[in-house]
Amino acid sequence: MRLTLYVIGFLLAAVPAMAGGTVTYYLDGARISGEATTASGTVEVPLPSTYIPGSLRVSPAGRASVVRVEVEPLRPGAGSGITRLTERRKGLEDRLRAIEAREEIFKAAAKSQSSKAPRKTKGNPEPLTSVRKGTEYALTQLEEVYRARRQTEEGIRSVDDRLKALRASESPGGSVARLRLAGKGGVRYSYLVKGNGWTPFYDFRFNGTDSVEVALRAILPRGAGKGSVVPLSMADATNGAMPLPAPENFAVVDRRVFPVERAEALDSLQGGTTFSFRNSSAARLVPGEGACFRKGEYLGPVTFEGAAPGVLYEVVAGR
């Protein structure tokens, strides 16, 4: 029996949560890790469209050994069918416009025939019969026009229904990794995805005199569960980069206290402050948005441009 790992929502979002797996978020992407076991020797791992080719790593667990790894695109989506139906709809719309033009012509003809004053002439000895025949012809043509219009409108509705169904079932892309194993056991796997990394947010809590507590919060991608974050891009990170646990969205993942070297109250109606602190840690503080507090009072949002170790940085809030 083949075991397929269904990662709920994996192909609908860049970095969703996954049962039995872990997600490590970087500033520009994420690393997905998981485990799987099978008795049949085959495991399938769905990969999202944001998967970075070549980043898949697979390690054996237990008495299993990895025989072969194949990454294949998922079945083609409904794109060609959607394109064909879209063109069909455009053709039906053109036909409907032509039918509407014919409708106006025959409406005008029927009105013209019915409003004619019958005159008996040498060439038209039976004017009433001629008018009646002309009116009947125009009305017959109008019936054909109405029938064609109804059929065309029904065709458009049918195409719209099929388009709706195709779009609902369309594959969002992605691929699948098929892992062939020998022996009993399982595998541990990981891969990288681009985009939808985490976003840094800072709380600057100034005590009003000589120090500021800087709390780093992690804003996770929409729909993400718990994971861990690394305050680096994937290109700058290495295997030794220490992830910071993020048990939930907007959780505090790091907290430091820095000395304030100078501070000044702002002369404004609502009051504000400016202070400069030195990054006395060995870590670079990455850029991000944030909020400033003075003695617990919220003073407003701030944009933090980042600070390397040893750098003096000025915060201005409440202008």
Backbone bond lengths (Angstrom), bond angles and torsions (degrees), N, CA, C in turn:
res aa  C-N    CA-C-N  psi(-1)  N-CA   C-N-CA  omega(-1)  CA-C   N-CA-C  phi
1 M - - - 1.474 - - 1.528 109.17 -
2 R 1.306 115.76 128.00 1.459 120.18 -178.93 1.519 109.62 -82.53
3 L 1.329 114.79 134.44 1.462 120.15 177.81 1.516 108.68 -100.01
4 T 1.310 116.26 123.77 1.456 120.92 176.89 1.511 109.14 -112.14
5 L 1.318 115.87 128.74 1.461 120.37 178.91 1.516 108.15 -86.34
6 Y 1.304 115.19 110.18 1.459 119.29 177.02 1.516 108.39 -94.46
7 V 1.318 116.57 113.49 1.455 121.51 179.18 1.518 107.20 -97.13
8 I 1.331 116.20 103.53 1.457 121.16 -171.38 1.525 109.86 -59.28
9 G 1.311 114.83 124.74 1.458 120.22 176.84 1.502 114.18 78.34
10 F 1.361 118.83 3.21 1.448 119.65 -173.64 1.512 112.10 -62.74
11 L 1.320 116.18 -34.37 1.439 118.49 -176.75 1.521 111.83 -93.68
12 L 1.319 116.93 6.22 1.461 120.67 178.54 1.510 112.22 -108.07
13 A 1.322 118.42 -12.21 1.453 122.49 179.50 1.505 108.02 -143.27
14 A 1.312 115.49 159.33 1.457 118.42 -175.71 1.503 112.25 -69.63
15 V 1.334 118.30 -42.79 1.458 120.80 -178.00 1.515 109.95 -138.94
16 P 1.311 120.06 79.34 1.451 121.27 178.41 1.507 112.06 -83.43
17 A 1.338 115.92 172.52 1.451 120.20 174.92 1.512 108.91 -77.26
18 M 1.323 117.73 154.74 1.443 120.49 -179.96 1.503 109.86 -141.02
19 A 1.339 116.17 138.93 1.453 121.41 -178.56 1.513 109.40 -68.88
20 G 1.328 116.10 133.74 1.446 120.59 176.09 1.511 113.85 74.13
21 G 1.326 118.82 8.01 1.451 121.80 -178.58 1.509 111.23 -125.49
22 T 1.310 115.32 175.80 1.457 120.77 178.53 1.521 109.06 -130.63
23 V 1.317 115.43 152.68 1.458 121.72 178.10 1.520 108.52 -125.94
24 T 1.317 115.96 125.90 1.460 121.80 173.95 1.518 107.32 -110.62
25 Y 1.331 116.02 117.32 1.457 121.09 -176.58 1.523 110.66 -92.45
26 Y 1.325 115.45 137.76 1.453 123.09 170.88 1.527 107.55 -111.96
27 L 1.316 116.69 178.76 1.458 118.94 -177.25 1.528 111.98 -68.56
28 D 1.321 117.40 -23.11 1.464 120.34 -176.25 1.525 113.66 -128.93
29 G 1.316 117.71 19.03 1.459 119.78 -179.38 1.515 111.22 170.47
30 A 1.319 116.31 -156.59 1.462 119.77 -177.66 1.526 110.41 -157.62
31 R 1.328 113.82 160.61 1.470 121.75 173.99 1.526 107.06 -114.92
32 I 1.333 116.56 122.16 1.456 122.68 -179.04 1.520 108.57 -102.14
33 S 1.325 116.79 129.93 1.465 121.47 179.17 1.522 109.20 -127.31
34 G 1.325 116.28 147.32 1.457 120.21 179.17 1.514 111.46 -162.40
35 E 1.327 115.40 173.81 1.461 122.49 178.55 1.518 108.90 -132.75
36 A 1.328 116.05 153.22 1.458 120.81 177.46 1.515 109.42 -151.98
37 T 1.319 115.88 146.61 1.459 121.76 175.10 1.520 108.89 -126.15
38 T 1.320 116.84 155.35 1.454 121.15 179.97 1.515 110.08 -155.54
39 A 1.323 115.48 150.12 1.460 120.64 175.78 1.519 111.21 -101.95
40 S 1.336 116.94 -8.62 1.464 120.79 -175.44 1.515 112.93 -96.82
41 G 1.324 116.59 -15.67 1.454 119.44 -179.09 1.505 114.68 93.79
42 T 1.328 118.18 4.57 1.464 120.98 -179.92 1.520 110.34 -133.24
43 V 1.309 115.57 133.39 1.461 121.96 176.32 1.522 107.77 -129.59
44 E 1.320 116.69 137.84 1.459 121.34 175.57 1.523 109.25 -116.10
45 V 1.316 115.86 128.70 1.463 122.09 179.43 1.529 108.48 -117.62
46 P 1.335 119.60 111.70 1.467 121.08 176.22 1.527 110.85 -65.53
47 L 1.311 116.73 137.54 1.463 122.87 177.85 1.526 108.22 -118.48
48 P 1.327 118.15 131.28 1.471 120.49 -177.64 1.521 111.50 -72.36
49 S 1.318 115.90 169.73 1.464 120.60 179.93 1.520 111.85 -66.07
50 T 1.341 117.31 -18.44 1.465 120.96 179.28 1.526 112.44 -88.75
51 Y 1.330 117.06 3.95 1.471 121.48 178.01 1.527 110.16 -57.90
52 I 1.341 116.13 135.74 1.462 121.59 177.52 1.528 108.16 -89.15
53 P 1.332 117.94 112.42 1.467 120.34 -176.98 1.530 112.06 -55.44
54 G 1.323 115.23 137.96 1.455 121.18 178.68 1.509 114.60 88.26
55 S 1.346 117.52 -2.94 1.471 119.63 -176.48 1.528 113.08 -93.01
56 L 1.332 118.46 -4.50 1.467 120.89 -178.01 1.528 110.67 -70.48
57 R 1.334 115.85 131.37 1.463 122.42 175.36 1.525 108.02 -127.16
58 V 1.328 116.09 134.93 1.464 121.62 -177.81 1.520 108.98 -131.61
59 S 1.344 116.69 126.68 1.466 122.05 178.63 1.520 109.03 -121.34
60 P 1.347 118.38 139.91 1.461 120.23 178.65 1.517 111.67 -74.30
61 A 1.327 115.97 152.76 1.464 122.51 176.35 1.524 107.94 -131.84
62 G 1.322 116.51 146.83 1.461 120.16 -177.85 1.514 110.72 71.00
63 R 1.336 116.56 -138.89 1.462 121.30 -178.91 1.532 112.26 -96.77
64 A 1.317 116.65 10.42 1.462 120.48 -179.42 1.524 110.84 -81.38
65 S 1.305 115.31 156.87 1.461 121.81 171.43 1.521 108.00 -133.83
66 V 1.315 116.18 147.44 1.459 121.34 -178.47 1.527 109.00 -84.10
67 V 1.336 116.53 120.51 1.464 121.50 -178.86 1.526 110.96 -93.27
68 R 1.324 115.96 -45.75 1.465 119.45 -175.77 1.516 110.15 -155.04
69 V 1.331 115.25 145.71 1.467 122.10 175.73 1.529 107.93 -128.41
70 E 1.320 116.13 123.46 1.460 121.63 178.15 1.524 109.22 -125.02
71 V 1.318 116.55 131.07 1.463 121.84 175.57 1.521 107.53 -111.13
72 E 1.330 116.39 119.03 1.457 121.73 -176.99 1.524 110.29 -126.78
73 P 1.334 117.05 146.75 1.470 119.59 175.93 1.518 110.30 -64.42
74 L 1.322 116.04 150.25 1.457 120.26 173.17 1.520 109.46 -68.25
75 R 1.336 115.79 166.35 1.460 119.92 -179.27 1.518 109.56 -54.25
76 P 1.338 117.09 145.37 1.467 119.55 -179.78 1.521 110.73 -54.00
77 G 1.304 115.61 142.57 1.459 120.00 179.85 1.521 110.88 -76.28
78 A 1.294 115.21 -168.88 1.462 120.44 -176.48 1.519 112.00 -90.48
79 G 1.335 116.68 18.69 1.455 120.12 -174.24 1.508 114.01 -58.35
80 S 1.362 117.96 -45.02 1.461 120.27 -178.42 1.523 110.86 -65.57
81 G 1.339 117.10 -40.28 1.458 120.43 178.10 1.514 111.89 -64.99
82 I 1.321 116.81 -39.08 1.463 120.85 178.42 1.521 110.29 -64.66
83 T 1.334 116.36 -42.54 1.468 120.04 178.97 1.525 111.16 -61.63
84 R 1.327 116.15 -44.13 1.468 120.85 -179.49 1.528 111.10 -63.36
85 L 1.322 116.66 -44.47 1.462 120.07 -179.58 1.526 111.66 -68.77
86 T 1.328 116.67 -34.32 1.465 119.95 177.65 1.524 110.43 -63.10
87 E 1.343 116.18 -42.40 1.465 119.83 176.89 1.528 110.79 -65.02
88 R 1.329 116.11 -38.86 1.465 120.47 177.46 1.519 110.87 -61.08
89 R 1.323 116.65 -40.57 1.464 120.28 -179.93 1.526 110.65 -65.69
90 K 1.335 116.33 -40.22 1.464 119.70 178.40 1.528 110.45 -61.39
91 G 1.350 116.33 -40.65 1.461 119.69 177.53 1.516 112.28 -63.01
92 L 1.324 116.82 -41.02 1.465 120.63 178.14 1.527 111.17 -66.45
93 E 1.335 116.84 -36.45 1.467 119.62 177.37 1.531 110.53 -64.58
94 D 1.343 117.11 -40.45 1.471 120.34 177.13 1.528 110.49 -62.57
95 R 1.328 115.51 -42.19 1.466 119.60 179.30 1.522 110.96 -63.82
96 L 1.336 116.48 -39.07 1.461 119.98 -179.64 1.523 110.84 -65.00
97 R 1.330 116.98 -37.98 1.467 119.56 178.00 1.532 110.81 -65.43
98 A 1.338 116.41 -39.41 1.469 119.35 177.79 1.526 110.91 -65.24
99 I 1.327 116.60 -39.89 1.471 120.86 178.59 1.525 110.29 -63.69
100 E 1.325 116.89 -40.85 1.463 120.25 179.26 1.525 110.79 -63.46
101 A 1.349 116.28 -36.71 1.467 119.33 177.61 1.532 110.64 -66.26
102 R 1.349 116.62 -42.59 1.471 120.15 177.22 1.528 110.63 -62.94
103 E 1.314 116.11 -38.20 1.465 120.22 179.69 1.522 110.88 -59.63
104 E 1.325 116.80 -43.07 1.465 120.15 179.64 1.524 110.83 -64.93
105 I 1.347 115.68 -37.81 1.470 119.36 -179.50 1.524 111.09 -64.03
106 F 1.337 116.85 -48.26 1.464 119.66 -176.96 1.527 112.12 -74.31
107 K 1.329 117.38 -27.75 1.466 118.64 172.66 1.520 110.19 -62.84
108 A 1.330 115.14 -44.57 1.464 119.56 179.33 1.525 110.94 -64.95
109 A 1.355 116.35 -37.86 1.470 119.58 179.69 1.521 111.04 -65.98
110 A 1.336 116.81 -44.14 1.466 120.23 179.32 1.520 110.84 -62.27
111 K 1.317 116.23 -40.71 1.468 119.94 179.53 1.518 110.62 -66.10
112 S 1.345 115.27 -39.57 1.460 119.44 -179.44 1.526 111.33 -65.47
113 Q 1.351 115.96 -42.21 1.467 119.64 179.97 1.523 111.88 -65.48
114 S 1.324 116.27 -41.79 1.467 119.58 -176.46 1.520 112.35 -72.59
115 S 1.327 116.74 -20.69 1.469 119.21 -177.77 1.528 112.65 -96.23
116 K 1.332 116.02 -1.76 1.462 118.39 -179.52 1.540 111.01 -69.87
117 A 1.315 115.38 138.40 1.477 120.16 173.99 1.531 107.86 -84.99
118 P 1.319 117.55 116.52 1.479 119.69 -176.17 1.535 111.60 -65.79
119 R 1.324 116.11 127.82 1.462 122.31 177.69 1.523 109.34 -126.48
120 K 1.265 112.97 129.38 1.456 118.14 178.79 1.519 108.93 -85.12
121 T 1.312 114.73 123.85 1.460 120.42 179.24 1.516 108.60 -130.23
122 K 1.322 113.96 173.55 1.454 118.24 179.14 1.517 111.44 -63.86
123 G 1.339 114.81 -38.26 1.465 118.48 179.82 1.516 112.73 -83.96
124 N 1.334 117.36 -13.00 1.469 121.02 -178.75 1.516 108.16 -135.94
125 P 1.333 115.62 75.61 1.473 118.48 -175.54 1.520 113.44 -70.30
126 E 1.355 117.74 -20.06 1.471 121.47 179.98 1.536 109.32 -122.34
127 P 1.339 118.13 74.52 1.471 120.21 -175.21 1.525 113.65 -62.67
128 L 1.321 117.84 -35.52 1.471 119.26 -179.67 1.522 111.00 -64.17
129 T 1.326 115.26 -39.61 1.470 118.99 178.67 1.521 110.60 -64.26
130 S 1.324 117.22 -41.55 1.471 120.79 179.64 1.525 111.33 -63.65
131 V 1.345 115.63 -43.95 1.471 119.34 179.40 1.517 110.32 -63.19
132 R 1.354 114.90 -43.14 1.463 118.79 -179.34 1.534 111.02 -62.50
133 K 1.331 116.38 -43.38 1.460 119.46 179.19 1.530 111.71 -63.80
134 G 1.334 115.65 -40.35 1.469 118.95 178.91 1.517 111.73 -64.88
135 T 1.347 115.25 -41.60 1.466 119.45 179.32 1.520 111.06 -65.92
136 E 1.349 115.47 -43.76 1.466 119.11 179.79 1.528 111.14 -62.51
137 Y 1.329 116.63 -38.82 1.470 119.59 178.74 1.532 110.69 -63.30
138 A 1.351 115.88 -44.88 1.465 119.70 -179.79 1.522 110.92 -63.25
139 L 1.349 115.94 -40.80 1.469 119.29 179.75 1.526 111.27 -67.83
140 T 1.343 116.35 -37.41 1.472 119.49 177.30 1.526 110.50 -62.64
141 Q 1.316 115.85 -42.28 1.463 119.51 178.04 1.529 111.18 -65.23
142 L 1.327 116.34 -36.20 1.468 119.38 177.56 1.522 110.96 -64.48
143 E 1.342 116.13 -39.21 1.466 119.06 177.10 1.529 110.81 -60.25
144 E 1.339 116.22 -42.62 1.464 120.16 177.81 1.530 110.75 -63.30
145 V 1.322 115.42 -39.37 1.468 119.93 178.84 1.523 110.50 -63.89
146 Y 1.353 116.07 -45.63 1.465 119.21 -179.82 1.536 111.20 -62.35
147 R 1.348 115.70 -39.26 1.462 119.90 179.38 1.541 110.16 -64.43
148 A 1.328 115.39 -44.63 1.467 119.41 179.30 1.528 110.94 -65.10
149 R 1.339 115.47 -37.26 1.468 119.09 178.74 1.528 110.63 -64.28
150 R 1.346 116.66 -45.08 1.457 120.03 -179.97 1.531 110.91 -61.64
151 Q 1.340 116.74 -44.22 1.461 120.26 -179.85 1.529 111.38 -63.66
152 T 1.322 116.50 -39.37 1.468 119.92 179.98 1.521 111.18 -67.78
153 E 1.332 117.19 -42.83 1.463 120.29 178.26 1.527 111.07 -63.79
154 E 1.345 116.77 -38.78 1.466 119.77 176.01 1.526 110.63 -64.10
155 G 1.339 116.25 -37.83 1.462 119.88 177.17 1.513 112.03 -63.38
156 I 1.332 117.13 -40.30 1.465 120.80 178.12 1.519 110.71 -64.29
157 R 1.344 116.59 -43.05 1.468 119.50 178.48 1.529 111.06 -63.13
158 S 1.333 116.48 -39.34 1.465 120.21 178.66 1.527 110.92 -63.93
159 V 1.323 116.49 -43.20 1.471 120.42 177.99 1.521 110.48 -63.01
160 D 1.338 116.82 -41.83 1.468 120.33 179.22 1.527 111.10 -61.47
161 D 1.336 116.51 -41.13 1.472 119.84 178.66 1.524 110.99 -63.36
162 R 1.333 116.80 -42.05 1.463 120.26 179.75 1.525 111.34 -68.30
163 L 1.326 116.50 -38.00 1.466 119.82 176.67 1.521 111.13 -62.69
164 K 1.331 116.00 -42.95 1.463 120.43 179.19 1.523 111.03 -60.80
165 A 1.333 116.41 -43.65 1.463 120.52 -179.77 1.525 111.30 -66.22
166 L 1.335 116.92 -41.09 1.461 120.03 179.99 1.518 111.68 -65.66
167 R 1.340 116.11 -41.92 1.467 119.02 -179.65 1.520 111.10 -66.14
168 A 1.337 116.99 -33.33 1.463 120.07 179.01 1.522 111.39 -68.67
169 S 1.338 116.93 -31.34 1.464 120.09 -177.20 1.517 112.83 -98.75
170 E 1.337 116.82 -0.06 1.462 119.53 -175.15 1.522 111.12 -64.40
171 S 1.305 116.22 134.52 1.463 121.36 177.02 1.516 109.41 -71.91
172 P 1.332 118.44 132.95 1.463 120.47 179.49 1.512 112.64 -77.72
173 G 1.312 118.49 8.12 1.456 120.89 -179.13 1.510 111.04 97.79
174 G 1.307 115.03 -166.04 1.455 119.30 -179.08 1.516 111.33 101.58
175 S 1.302 115.74 -173.33 1.454 121.98 -177.64 1.519 108.60 -148.64
176 V 1.320 116.22 -178.88 1.457 121.24 178.84 1.520 108.23 -136.61
177 A 1.325 115.51 136.99 1.461 121.51 175.67 1.525 108.23 -97.52
178 R 1.322 116.64 120.02 1.468 121.61 177.36 1.524 108.34 -101.90
179 L 1.328 114.85 117.31 1.459 121.56 -175.65 1.522 108.95 -107.28
180 R 1.319 117.06 120.67 1.464 121.65 176.35 1.522 108.78 -100.96
181 L 1.337 115.27 127.51 1.459 121.43 -175.95 1.518 110.40 -118.96
182 A 1.316 114.62 156.39 1.462 121.48 172.00 1.522 107.55 -120.72
183 G 1.335 116.36 138.39 1.459 119.95 -178.92 1.515 111.83 85.74
184 K 1.321 115.22 169.28 1.456 121.19 -179.52 1.525 109.93 -87.20
185 G 1.296 114.27 140.92 1.458 119.47 179.30 1.505 110.46 147.01
186 G 1.293 116.37 -144.40 1.455 120.31 -177.92 1.510 110.87 -158.57
187 V 1.313 115.08 -159.88 1.461 121.05 -178.87 1.524 110.00 -140.65
188 R 1.302 114.41 156.86 1.460 123.05 167.01 1.526 106.07 -115.28
189 Y 1.307 115.95 132.71 1.460 118.76 -177.16 1.526 110.02 -134.00
190 S 1.309 115.12 160.07 1.465 121.10 174.56 1.523 108.21 -155.30
191 Y 1.322 115.23 154.98 1.460 120.28 175.81 1.520 108.32 -158.53
192 L 1.322 115.57 167.13 1.460 122.06 -177.84 1.524 110.58 -108.07
193 V 1.327 115.46 146.79 1.461 121.73 172.67 1.521 108.18 -127.07
194 K 1.320 115.49 147.55 1.455 120.13 -178.83 1.521 110.66 -97.65
195 G 1.337 114.91 155.02 1.459 120.31 177.72 1.514 112.51 77.62
196 N 1.337 115.95 166.20 1.474 121.59 176.59 1.517 113.23 54.54
197 G 1.327 115.63 46.17 1.455 118.68 172.29 1.518 110.17 -79.98
198 W 1.310 115.75 -169.68 1.461 119.16 179.44 1.522 109.78 -89.43
199 T 1.334 116.35 161.41 1.465 122.44 -178.24 1.522 109.79 -120.06
200 P 1.343 117.90 124.05 1.469 120.35 178.87 1.531 111.81 -72.83
201 F 1.326 115.54 142.65 1.466 122.49 174.56 1.528 107.30 -140.62
202 Y 1.343 116.78 132.49 1.463 121.24 -173.83 1.523 112.07 -112.56
203 D 1.328 114.99 139.98 1.465 122.12 164.78 1.521 107.24 -102.85
204 F 1.338 116.97 116.91 1.462 121.28 173.82 1.524 107.34 -100.85
205 R 1.331 116.74 109.05 1.469 121.12 -177.62 1.527 109.03 -111.63
206 F 1.332 113.52 95.92 1.463 122.77 -177.30 1.528 108.97 -83.84
207 N 1.347 116.54 131.33 1.470 119.08 -179.20 1.520 112.58 -81.35
208 G 1.329 116.68 -0.77 1.459 120.97 177.67 1.509 114.12 92.80
209 T 1.329 117.89 -8.85 1.470 119.77 -177.58 1.527 112.71 -131.77
210 D 1.347 116.79 -75.01 1.463 117.97 -166.27 1.527 116.12 -130.12
211 S 1.311 119.53 4.63 1.468 119.51 179.85 1.527 110.76 -151.69
212 V 1.324 114.65 158.09 1.459 121.34 177.13 1.525 108.39 -136.91
213 E 1.325 115.04 132.42 1.459 120.22 174.17 1.525 107.80 -92.45
214 V 1.313 115.41 125.32 1.464 121.05 -179.57 1.526 108.23 -110.91
215 A 1.322 116.00 111.56 1.466 121.54 179.07 1.525 108.49 -105.30
216 L 1.320 115.48 124.99 1.462 121.15 178.94 1.527 109.18 -95.27
217 R 1.329 116.31 122.47 1.463 122.07 178.01 1.531 109.83 -107.37
218 A 1.322 115.69 151.85 1.462 121.11 -179.33 1.522 110.29 -109.60
219 I 1.323 116.03 116.18 1.462 120.82 171.62 1.525 106.92 -91.67
220 L 1.327 116.12 113.50 1.460 121.25 -176.40 1.527 110.65 -89.56
221 P 1.333 117.96 159.85 1.468 120.33 177.64 1.522 111.26 -58.51
222 R 1.313 116.38 152.02 1.462 121.54 -179.35 1.530 110.56 -57.78
223 G 1.314 115.80 132.91 1.454 120.51 178.60 1.508 114.34 84.38
224 A 1.327 117.17 -2.28 1.463 119.39 -178.45 1.523 110.66 -79.97
225 G 1.305 115.72 149.01 1.456 120.90 174.23 1.516 109.84 -95.62
226 K 1.306 115.89 -154.39 1.450 119.04 -179.84 1.524 109.97 -71.63
227 G 1.307 115.41 159.29 1.456 121.45 178.11 1.506 108.88 -172.04
228 S 1.302 116.57 -148.45 1.457 121.75 174.56 1.517 107.68 -141.53
229 V 1.327 116.27 159.92 1.461 120.72 -175.98 1.519 109.71 -128.79
230 V 1.323 114.43 151.08 1.462 122.18 174.46 1.523 106.45 -125.26
231 P 1.348 118.75 123.23 1.464 121.03 -176.95 1.523 113.03 -77.68
232 L 1.313 116.22 51.44 1.460 122.82 179.52 1.526 108.57 -146.74
233 S 1.322 115.99 160.67 1.457 119.52 169.98 1.524 108.39 -77.71
234 M 1.320 117.08 163.93 1.458 119.85 -179.44 1.526 111.26 -63.55
235 A 1.339 117.04 -33.29 1.462 120.15 179.96 1.524 111.58 -67.99
236 D 1.334 117.17 -32.64 1.468 120.81 -178.28 1.520 112.51 -87.83
237 A 1.320 117.54 -17.14 1.464 120.54 -176.89 1.526 110.55 -81.69
238 T 1.325 115.38 155.61 1.457 122.23 175.32 1.520 107.85 -130.07
239 N 1.329 115.76 175.18 1.464 119.09 178.85 1.520 112.02 -62.41
240 G 1.335 116.70 -20.73 1.457 119.76 -178.85 1.517 114.02 -88.31
241 A 1.343 117.35 -3.10 1.465 120.03 179.99 1.525 109.67 -64.83
242 M 1.330 116.37 127.66 1.465 121.29 -175.26 1.529 111.02 -84.65
243 P 1.340 119.08 114.38 1.463 120.75 177.73 1.527 111.10 -69.85
244 L 1.323 115.81 147.70 1.461 122.25 176.98 1.524 108.24 -104.50
245 P 1.331 119.13 125.33 1.468 120.88 -178.02 1.532 111.48 -61.17
246 A 1.336 115.81 134.84 1.470 122.54 175.67 1.523 107.66 -126.24
247 P 1.347 117.91 88.64 1.471 120.75 -174.91 1.519 114.03 -67.30
248 E 1.332 117.36 -17.43 1.462 120.87 179.47 1.514 108.81 -161.57
249 N 1.320 115.97 169.59 1.452 120.34 178.17 1.526 110.69 -64.96
250 F 1.310 116.67 138.40 1.462 124.99 178.62 1.532 112.23 68.90
251 A 1.313 116.51 21.60 1.467 119.58 177.40 1.526 109.87 -76.09
252 V 1.333 116.15 149.29 1.467 121.07 174.15 1.525 107.81 -74.99
253 V 1.329 116.66 122.42 1.463 120.65 -178.16 1.527 112.11 -109.22
254 D 1.320 116.87 -12.50 1.466 120.31 177.72 1.524 108.28 -157.78
255 R 1.319 115.09 145.38 1.463 119.88 -179.10 1.526 108.49 -143.91
256 R 1.324 116.71 128.00 1.461 121.58 -179.45 1.525 109.56 -139.04
257 V 1.324 115.73 154.00 1.468 122.11 176.11 1.524 107.78 -116.53
258 F 1.342 115.62 128.25 1.460 121.05 -177.72 1.529 109.78 -120.92
259 P 1.335 116.38 149.85 1.468 119.40 177.56 1.528 111.39 -74.54
260 V 1.316 116.16 140.30 1.461 122.00 175.44 1.516 107.91 -98.43
261 E 1.328 117.05 124.21 1.461 121.08 -175.03 1.521 112.61 -93.12
262 R 1.309 117.14 -27.77 1.466 118.95 173.97 1.521 108.76 -153.92
263 A 1.330 114.72 149.00 1.463 120.58 -177.64 1.517 109.11 -148.58
264 E 1.320 116.05 151.73 1.462 120.99 -178.81 1.522 108.85 -153.59
265 A 1.325 115.81 137.63 1.463 120.41 175.74 1.522 109.20 -79.96
266 L 1.320 116.39 139.99 1.458 120.99 178.66 1.518 109.96 -86.21
267 D 1.318 115.49 137.82 1.461 121.18 179.19 1.530 108.49 -86.39
268 S 1.331 116.37 85.47 1.459 121.39 -179.94 1.521 108.49 -137.76
269 L 1.323 116.21 163.22 1.456 120.84 -175.57 1.525 111.77 -58.37
270 Q 1.314 117.86 -44.27 1.456 122.25 -178.55 1.524 113.24 -90.77
271 G 1.301 116.13 -10.50 1.456 119.50 -179.76 1.516 111.85 83.52
272 G 1.298 116.51 142.77 1.458 122.03 179.12 1.512 109.46 -157.72
273 T 1.317 115.74 -172.50 1.460 118.85 -178.54 1.512 110.42 -152.52
274 T 1.302 115.27 155.06 1.454 122.38 169.24 1.520 107.21 -133.31
275 F 1.320 116.13 134.00 1.466 119.89 178.38 1.525 108.85 -147.97
276 S 1.314 115.73 155.57 1.461 121.96 179.96 1.518 109.14 -120.28
277 F 1.324 115.83 127.87 1.464 120.28 177.29 1.525 109.03 -121.22
278 R 1.315 115.67 154.49 1.458 121.04 179.33 1.525 109.44 -106.08
279 N 1.314 115.47 132.43 1.463 120.44 176.69 1.524 108.36 -73.68
280 S 1.311 115.39 93.29 1.468 120.98 -176.72 1.525 112.57 -86.61
281 S 1.334 117.52 4.52 1.463 120.35 179.39 1.527 109.96 -89.92
282 A 1.320 115.22 173.82 1.464 120.58 177.78 1.521 111.67 -91.67
283 A 1.330 116.96 -0.16 1.468 121.06 -176.36 1.526 110.83 -104.92
284 R 1.312 115.65 145.71 1.455 120.72 174.23 1.521 108.96 -79.63
285 L 1.325 116.48 132.96 1.460 121.55 175.76 1.525 107.65 -88.87
286 V 1.333 116.18 117.38 1.465 120.21 -175.09 1.527 110.31 -76.03
287 P 1.330 118.13 155.86 1.465 120.92 178.99 1.528 111.98 -64.43
288 G 1.326 115.10 156.46 1.463 120.52 177.66 1.516 110.76 175.88
289 E 1.312 115.60 169.21 1.460 120.64 173.51 1.524 108.94 -82.20
290 G 1.344 116.19 168.31 1.452 118.53 -179.53 1.512 112.67 -170.45
291 A 1.319 115.08 -171.45 1.463 122.53 178.77 1.520 108.15 -139.59
292 C 1.333 115.76 147.89 1.463 120.70 -178.12 1.531 110.49 -114.56
293 F 1.331 115.12 138.25 1.464 122.78 177.06 1.529 108.35 -127.63
294 R 1.326 116.41 144.39 1.468 121.74 174.23 1.521 107.88 -127.23
295 K 1.306 115.85 115.68 1.468 121.81 -176.65 1.533 110.33 53.55
296 G 1.320 116.40 38.57 1.461 121.92 177.89 1.512 115.01 88.20
297 E 1.347 117.93 -13.32 1.465 120.73 -178.86 1.527 110.31 -85.69
298 Y 1.311 115.87 130.04 1.461 121.08 178.32 1.520 109.32 -73.55
299 L 1.343 116.28 128.20 1.457 121.10 -178.02 1.525 113.55 -110.22
300 G 1.320 116.89 -7.05 1.461 118.22 178.41 1.516 113.15 125.99
301 P 1.333 115.62 175.44 1.466 120.55 -178.97 1.525 111.63 -78.25
302 V 1.311 115.37 156.35 1.461 121.66 175.17 1.531 108.22 -138.55
303 T 1.305 115.22 153.90 1.464 121.74 172.80 1.516 108.06 -109.77
304 F 1.328 115.66 118.19 1.459 121.67 -176.68 1.528 108.65 -98.79
305 E 1.322 116.17 124.81 1.459 120.88 -175.76 1.518 113.06 -91.68
306 G 1.330 116.62 2.52 1.458 120.06 179.43 1.523 111.51 93.00
307 A 1.325 115.94 157.21 1.469 120.35 -179.17 1.521 109.28 -150.65
308 A 1.316 116.16 125.71 1.459 121.55 176.38 1.527 109.39 -76.67
309 P 1.326 118.61 163.38 1.468 120.93 177.92 1.532 111.32 -55.60
310 G 1.335 115.95 133.57 1.458 121.55 178.16 1.507 115.34 85.40
311 V 1.317 118.46 -7.28 1.460 122.09 -176.00 1.525 110.53 -82.95
312 L 1.347 116.02 140.75 1.459 122.35 175.02 1.524 108.12 -90.48
313 Y 1.331 116.91 128.57 1.460 120.58 -176.41 1.520 109.67 -126.39
314 E 1.342 115.55 136.61 1.464 120.96 -179.18 1.527 110.51 -100.71
315 V 1.327 115.51 131.77 1.461 122.60 175.89 1.521 108.16 -110.93
316 V 1.329 116.57 129.66 1.461 121.93 177.49 1.525 107.58 -122.30
317 A 1.334 116.68 125.11 1.464 120.53 -177.75 1.516 110.41 -141.70
318 G 1.334 116.05 143.00 1.457 120.98 175.49 1.503 113.83 80.57
319 R 1.308 118.04 36.46 1.469 120.17 178.56 1.527 110.37 -61.76
